[in-house]
Amino acid sequence: MSQEFKSFSAGQQRQSDETLLRRATYASVLVASILIVVKAVAWVLTGSVSILASLVDSLMDVVASVINLFAVAHSLVPADSEHRFGHGKVESLAGLGQSFFIFASAVFLIFSAADRLQNPQELAELGLGTGVMIASMALTSLLLLFQRFVVKRTGSLAVKADALHYRTDLFTNAAILVALVLSVYGYSFFDAIFAMVIAVYIVYSAWSIAYDAVQILLDRELPDNIRDQITEIAESVPRVKGIHELRTRRSGITCFIQLHIDLDATMSLQEAHQISDLVEAAICAEIPSADVIIHEDPMEDFLKSG
């Protein structure tokens, strides 16, 4: 397969990834909006504080999803004269902002659950509450499957952060189902206890999102397996004697890669440039989101032998 065809395919895949990102944000906003409506109705009819916990979580989800929608759209804007490396870090900033929203929702839930423990109430319309939670879990599961596919294809932190919200939703709804069933048998205090457990999990999720966002904003290196793959690709190109000074970072869906390649010191500048182009094309063929900068170095052995 020619490098030109590989480069064309990589360009097509990048466009496909951008389309997937946009669809993921639209799907997230739609699902969160539907869940808010059904959970609000269920909370009003049942009075369940754990359903309220799930409702608050969904409210935070829709806020975060709307932020993601605009953040992803802006992160895909091409580089300009003032942002030569693009706008990908908007995703990380959005993820960091989401973590604060999530943490705030957890604090609210803890206070609500504590109040319910001090002032217990019998729950009503438990059958309706159970049905709402089952429907919410089914809808959330479908969204999570789609988000998992998008994250695997694009590595988007914004979609990954959004998926954490909905994974929280899934665990929340499962816990609420257990709480509602226990309430039928007179253990209504579990409603508040489960709400507190959910709040703790939400705090953990917020920390996880914030940590990932900060690491990207600080230009942390790509994972070792990706760096090893880059090294293997570069060294597989004919006449490349080795590589060094490999530096990587991520911004949005773009992976920025810088490396030095060792070449025969007697090679002409034109030949060195052609080989450098082959290395860049080979890397981009395997990592379509890559932005590659290569420096050619003459090998000392060849310099000494000359």
C-alpha atoms as one frame of an Amber mdcrd trajectory, in Angstrom:
protein
   0.000   0.000   0.000   1.492   3.373  -1.047   2.197   6.109   1.484  -0.053
   8.450  -0.536  -2.999   6.098  -0.146  -2.240   5.653   3.567  -2.155   9.423
   4.028  -5.457   9.784   2.194  -7.000   7.065   4.384  -5.653   8.765   7.507
  -7.301  12.018   6.422 -10.603  10.235   5.880 -10.363   8.600   9.303  -9.718
  11.972  10.964 -12.850  13.397   9.327 -14.781  10.331  10.477 -13.467  10.809
  14.021 -14.561  14.454  14.051 -18.059  13.422  12.908 -18.209  10.788  15.656
 -17.207  13.368  18.270 -19.988  15.723  17.241 -22.572  12.927  17.227 -21.433
  11.783  20.670 -22.028  15.270  22.105 -25.490  15.516  20.517 -26.461  12.068
  21.799 -25.243  12.954  25.291 -27.328  16.149  25.492 -30.425  14.335  24.178
 -30.156  11.425  26.625 -29.473  13.709  29.602 -32.516  15.844  28.747 -34.798
  12.807  28.541 -33.474  11.436  31.839 -34.061  14.748  33.610 -37.731  14.788
  32.619 -38.503  11.199  33.649 -36.518  11.381  36.902 -38.131  14.688  37.879
 -41.567  13.116  37.487 -40.484  10.028  39.453 -39.020  12.142  42.281 -42.168
  14.274  42.615 -44.377  11.181  42.781 -42.182   9.017  45.032 -40.355  11.515
  47.259 -37.259   9.305  47.068 -34.038  11.117  47.996 -32.016   8.573  46.024
 -34.075   9.382  42.930 -33.395  13.039  43.732 -29.692  12.109  43.819 -29.999
  10.598  40.372 -31.951  13.637  39.147 -29.244  16.025  40.393 -26.616  13.853
  38.736 -28.547  14.060  35.457 -28.850  17.844  35.795 -25.083  18.016  36.142
 -24.788  15.666  33.171 -26.791  17.925  30.888 -24.772  20.982  31.958 -21.551
  19.073  31.341 -22.844  17.684  28.045 -23.739  21.150  26.772 -20.265  22.354
  27.783 -18.823  19.370  25.914 -20.883  20.151  22.840 -19.371  23.624  22.539
 -15.915  22.511  23.715 -15.641  19.712  21.156 -16.907  22.008  18.381 -14.268
  24.608  19.306 -11.497  22.015  19.741 -12.038  20.893  16.130 -11.508  24.420
  14.765  -8.332  24.333  12.625  -5.149  26.019  13.814  -4.871  29.737  13.121
  -2.187  32.426  13.321  -2.699  32.884  17.064  -3.167  29.189  17.946  -0.633
  27.377  15.795  -1.123  24.092  17.651  -4.895  24.177  17.254  -7.606  24.446
  19.907  -7.613  20.874  21.226  -6.909  21.792  24.837 -10.367  23.315  25.071
 -11.455  19.702  25.663  -9.214  19.426  28.703 -10.410  22.758  30.075 -13.992
  21.538  29.643 -13.143  18.308  31.464 -11.623  20.293  34.321 -14.740  22.477
  34.509 -16.956  19.389  34.543 -15.104  17.992  37.525 -16.121  21.040  39.581
 -19.768  20.651  38.543 -19.685  16.988  39.516 -18.084  17.715  42.884 -20.711
  20.377  43.639 -23.511  17.917  42.883 -21.960  15.384  45.280 -21.865  17.936
  48.116 -25.548  18.717  47.534 -26.430  15.027  47.653 -24.560  14.480  50.917
 -26.529  17.260  52.623 -29.828  15.990  51.156 -29.154  12.422  52.300 -28.107
  13.582  55.793 -31.341  15.539  56.136 -33.384  12.503  55.057 -31.623  10.314
  57.635 -32.603  12.799  60.354 -36.134  13.194  58.973 -37.140   9.841  57.423
 -40.153   9.648  55.114 -42.110   6.766  53.665 -41.784   6.470  49.911 -44.749
   6.398  47.536 -45.367   5.049  44.010 -42.503   2.585  44.301 -43.616   0.709
  41.183 -43.324   3.866  39.098 -39.932   4.669  40.590 -38.676   1.183  39.776
 -39.905   1.423  36.178 -38.244   4.802  35.700 -34.916   3.499  36.986 -35.012
   0.430  34.720 -35.799   2.609  31.687 -33.031   5.045  32.665 -30.508   2.214
  32.932 -31.440   0.884  29.503 -31.114   4.302  27.851 -27.868   5.079  29.679
 -26.369   1.717  28.690 -27.019   2.411  25.005 -25.343   5.813  25.268 -22.354
   4.326  27.112 -21.823   1.731  24.379 -21.712   4.499  21.774 -19.421   6.683
  23.907 -17.085   3.758  24.537 -16.773   3.253  20.780 -16.093   6.973  20.209
 -13.439   7.133  22.974 -11.721   4.030  21.576 -11.631   5.603  18.106 -10.709
   9.185  19.049  -9.294   9.126  22.592 -11.372  12.236  23.340 -11.041  13.353
  26.976 -14.287  15.324  26.762 -16.285  12.263  25.688 -14.412  10.135  28.225
 -15.389  12.596  30.965 -18.973  12.539  29.748 -18.952   8.751  29.787 -17.815
   8.835  33.421 -20.927  10.862  34.237 -23.185   8.301  32.637 -21.334   5.369
  34.153 -22.030   7.057  37.476 -25.662   7.300  36.390 -25.730   3.575  35.688
 -24.376   2.667  39.140 -26.679   5.275  40.679 -29.751   3.787  39.062 -28.763
   0.251  40.082 -28.314   1.399  43.697 -31.650   3.200  43.623 -33.383   0.037
  42.405 -31.978  -1.826  45.402 -33.033   1.015  47.722 -36.586   1.015  46.340
 -36.873  -2.755  46.724 -35.631  -2.535  50.330 -38.154   0.245  50.991 -40.956
  -2.140  50.081 -39.852  -4.295  53.017 -39.733  -1.364  55.421 -36.066  -0.419
  55.135 -36.655   3.078  53.788 -33.533   4.459  55.518 -31.457   2.682  52.845
 -32.746   5.317  50.418 -30.613   7.985  52.153 -27.660   5.663  52.760 -27.460
   4.727  49.097 -27.648   8.415  48.161 -24.570   9.056  50.314 -22.694   6.137
  48.750 -23.524   7.524  45.309 -22.248  10.948  46.371 -18.892   9.446  47.413
 -18.582   7.709  44.049 -19.369  11.004  42.290 -16.534  12.694  44.215 -14.165
   9.941  43.052 -15.329  10.436  39.447 -14.768  14.192  39.706 -11.200  13.639
  40.916 -10.502  11.180  38.091 -11.715  13.622  35.429  -9.788  16.545  36.939
  -6.582  14.483  37.125  -6.746  13.438  33.448  -7.510  17.008  32.356  -4.592
  18.464  34.311  -2.180  15.846  32.939  -3.061  16.797  29.366  -2.849  20.514
  30.136   0.640  19.842  31.550   1.648  18.074  28.304   2.151  14.644  29.823
   3.781  12.096  27.512   1.620   9.630  25.603   1.401   6.109  27.103   4.502
   3.916  26.785   2.830   1.525  24.352   2.119   4.400  21.939   5.702   5.689
  22.268   7.030   2.170  21.588   4.777   1.961  18.532   6.136   5.275  17.210
   9.729   4.070  17.701   9.013   0.786  15.930   7.334   2.546  12.993  10.152
   5.063  12.546  12.922   2.480  12.763  11.135   0.239  10.228  11.584   2.850
   7.483  14.543   1.882   5.238  17.844   3.746   5.862  16.740   5.000   9.298
  19.507   3.896  11.676  17.676   4.774  14.895  15.734   7.493  16.676  16.176
   9.607  19.801  14.741  12.675  21.560  11.192  11.342  21.152   8.738  13.776
  22.741   4.964  13.453  22.667   1.864  15.149  24.015  -1.846  15.264  23.359
  -4.245  18.115  22.657  -7.853  17.168  21.913  -7.769  14.379  19.343  -4.347
  15.452  18.035  -1.152  13.707  19.137   1.897  15.955  18.757   5.038  13.916
  18.086   8.611  15.194  17.854  11.653  12.997  17.215  15.178  12.919  15.808
  16.114  10.253  13.252  19.677   9.016  12.703  20.769   8.931   9.070  23.931
   8.254   7.091  26.101  11.400   7.349  27.027  11.118   3.666  23.395  11.339
   2.588  22.275  14.407   0.611  19.837  16.896   2.124  17.236  15.915  -0.465
  17.547  12.227   0.424  17.313  12.979   4.147  14.195  15.059   3.555  12.563
  12.272   1.519  13.237   9.703   4.233  11.882  12.103   6.855   8.689  12.411
   4.808   8.402   8.614   4.682   8.754   8.383   8.472   6.093  11.056   8.963
   3.695   9.358   6.532   4.252   5.958   8.188   3.473   7.372  11.652   0.382
   9.255  10.425  -0.872   6.121   8.670  -0.981   4.303  12.025  -1.890   7.325
  14.178  -4.174   9.451  11.955  -4.480  12.185  14.570  -0.703  12.728  14.677
   1.083  16.010  14.017   4.718  15.012  13.427   7.914  17.082  13.508  11.161
  15.303  12.569  14.770  16.449  12.870  17.409  14.606  10.824  20.736  13.870
  12.563  23.897  12.484  10.875  25.201   9.433  12.682  28.603   9.954  14.342
  29.922   6.624  13.077  29.433   7.759   9.514  30.919  11.171  10.276  34.037
   9.561  11.769  34.415   7.071   8.921  34.207   9.974   6.458
